[in-house]
Amino acid sequence: MARFIDELKRTHHCAELRAAEEGKEVVLFGWVASYRDHGGCVFIDLRDREGITQIVFDPNLTGHGDSPKAAYEAARALRNEWVVGVRGVVVSRGKNKNPKLPTGEIEIHAAELNVFNKADTPPFLIEDEIDTGEEKRLQYRYLDLRRAPLQKTLRVRHKINQVTRRYFDDKGFLELETPFMVKYTPGGARNFLVPSRLHAGKFYALAESPQLFKQLYMVAGFDKYFQIVKCFRDEDLRLDRQPEFTQIDVEMSFVNQDDVFRTMEGLVFAVWKEVLGIDLHEKYPSGRFPQMPFDESMTKYGNDKPDLRFAMPHDDLTALVIEHGGGGVSFLADIAKKFESGQLRRDLPGEIVKAMRVPGEHAQKLSRTEVDKLEDFVKGMGAKGLARAKVDKDGAWTQSPFAKTMTAELRQAINVKLGAKEGDLLLFQFGKASTVHTVLANLRVHLAKKLGLIPEVGHGGVFNFLWVVNPPLFEWDEDRTTWAAAHHAFTRPHDDCVDLLEKDPGKVLCYRYDLVLNGFEIGGGSIRLHDPDVQARVFRALGITDDDARAKFGFLLDALRFGAPPHGGIAVGMDRLAMLLSGAESLRDVIPFPKTQKGTDTMTDAPNRASPEQLAELRIRVVEPQP
């Protein structure tokens, strides 16, 4: 080993050698990716992080120094995943070139071999495509990470990091750190708690974001801040969520919303250019992304992160249903009566009626059975069912529960509203607004994948960006029957909405924004409230007393009183960005050591139980769940 490490240094990575290096003596290090004994010669594919090179051990080679025969004898014992060093000469493969490999024109005729470490037989093959379950792969994540697809995604992540740092440094931003262990402040996601040994019975919270501290940097006069930072949220997991995640965090002083947009658009253009080699100016010549009001996004697409790679928007039919008194359909009539009687207010998110039109050219690809199965899909999201109708040449509806009961007037009005034509499939949802939006939003994407309008996984080479802007500052909390902050209580309301804080909080719009890509929110932020008087009015609208505000946010409120500049910022999800850029299937594919869907680490067996001695030192008693 000493000869290879001390004297024989690596000359190349495994994917670097080409025909131009023919005749050159080289030294390669790596793992045995495959082994073939052809009787008289041993062939291995040697793998490192850059790729693969074929090595030939031939005992009859001459002119390469040392003893190829000794290398051949040693090579006969090699097995997959052994760690080795090889010295040899680059030779053309002649007619046996492998066009599938970047190094397929050459091979290395080995003169010397050293085994650094032997390996047990891996629990699964280290190959690009394997069918091993994710749980097993996460248990042996260090082996899974040897596979080229995962190494590729982590290289994408590395490039994003480097581009980000260079971009913000060039723009005059300072990379500054914020603490992980902080005081718990309500209003965001659920925090992980960290017990304090020195202060028994008290806890830190793991920061869900640097939000308050980056605002304090602005108060301190640092003007432009950024950080690539780890954040923690104790939330239920899903495809694009992990308990610990990384975000590109940004804050700026003396800016408005458009200043933030321009800065982040510049970052996105730089990342796409340097990581993917794609110039987004070809699609967005102005260097700017389009904007859509929050209300329009919810009405058309049912959420605030619409995938605009395809059409099929929704239409809100509630006003039509009320106008026609339900149009002869009993459950629609019930909704109309609730509005007419005042049981439902039009300014609150109560019950609504929405529909989505699937154009005939797409609808014809769906069999009657496949359409029936859509009902099972929506029921899985809490819907009671899926009302539907096929439009015939006269505008009448077939294959529909509405066909015999709905008045011709309401049907015609709906056809006009939806722009319905012969062969179109109409899909309806009605009931609680939040459920209707969610069901139709997910159904829209489900159908787009089923119809081939977007790929099942990945971007398909299409990137549609959108800023969703001007959302409400407050949302109605049905359980508490009061207004709650839709994002956080420090978001600046529009100037022309300030007088509505006491009069009509539901109509107050604010300077909060989300950057959306292909149906994923990749970043979100806001212009902050720096005016103490307006801040106090926002608290009052939320029912937060002065004493409550001081107990929860006292240190920030104090800081804002000492000359806070106008400021705003944004946080971009690094994991989500890497997932979308690399075309990975989930966040777990772009995080080196992720947690499972249940929030566990099967490799290290975390979380695990603390010892009685540890608990005693922290003065904590574990309450076991009742059977």
C-alpha angles and dihedrals in degrees: 000000000000091000093054097043100035102032107016108056122188109269099186143007116247097257098047105077121098138168090278089070093056111141094020120128111233141179119217131184127196151095127305103251095179137359129208126178108197095180109267095020133053120211125194133176107225115208134195131157092286099052144271137316126185115236122198122203107197118169091204097060116122136192098036099099129239115041120311086183092061090048090050093051091049091046092058088071095052121118135182117295096014110143112235146166122219133193117194149119129280110244131180115250090216112195091357096072117148110219091190092069127064086221093044094117094065144036134193119246101211122226098169136024132190125185109214095179139354121225136214116238105281118242089238138015118275096228137127095251119037134154096215113133118258093240091060092045092051090049088059096031093151088062094043089054090061089069115102097234093058093042088052093053092049090050088053088052091050091052092050089053093051095045090048094052094047093046097051093041089054089050093054099256121147119224103226132171130232129198124269096204108063144149115285111251120183126231104069136061124321111281131223109239124222117200117227116227093194093049104041115212093018128105142202120215122226106241113257086197138343089251101131096036095051088053088053089054087058091049087050090057102248089134099197124037135172136170138176095221142176115237132188132213127173095215137133109275131237141162095297102029134082131175090241119034142159129242137183100235121200136178131174136185128224094019139125128213094273092054089057091048094051092049094050094042088056090053093049092049090050093048094049091047097048100035102037102017089237121140105211090195087082088067098028105033093176092056089239132112122226121257131221127189114245092238092055091049092052093046096047101034109015096238142051095251106060122182103230097185086100139023127232098123123183127246125213108228097177095108091049092050091050092046091054095040091241094313095249095307109121100215091044089049089054090056092047091050092051090056093044092050093047094246087122123042120215091218094058128067098255126135121336141175120226136170138193124208118217105200116239095247088061098033092058089065090063119083121216088254092052091050090050090053090058086073090061089050094055093043087060087064096051100270118141091222145309119267112203144171138192115219117227128203092274094050092255120137124242132182087029137125086216095057097094101032110037116092117247088237095059092041091052092046090052092048090053093046092050096038087235119189136181112297095020119136115221119202121194136197128179137173134058109024097228092051094046092050093048095046096049093042092055093040090054092055092041091055093045090057092043091051094045094245090129130014120263089240131014136015101288089220092296122113119185114182126192138174111219106205145175101035123170116276091220136040127200114255104211094190094053094030091226142096120277132186109269091210112355136322094251097069116118115242120222110272093240090053099053092092089056093062092093099024105046115355093179091069096051111115122196145197097261121129143180128205108219129195123185093332097317126106103229097174143009138180147133148221104264130233107251097163110093093204095055089042090057091051091051090052091051091051087055092049092247112146123217089253092051092048091051093048093051104033105012098131093052094045089052091051092050089056092060100069108296114190121223104271145165142171151167142228122221119201106240094193093050091045091052090047093053095043094049096041091237120166099231143000089260089069093060099040112082096218109015133174122248125253086273094052096253132129106222092184096061097020095242134196096042137161122283118231120254088248092055092048092048091052089053092042091235127143120200115225108210116221115255115251 
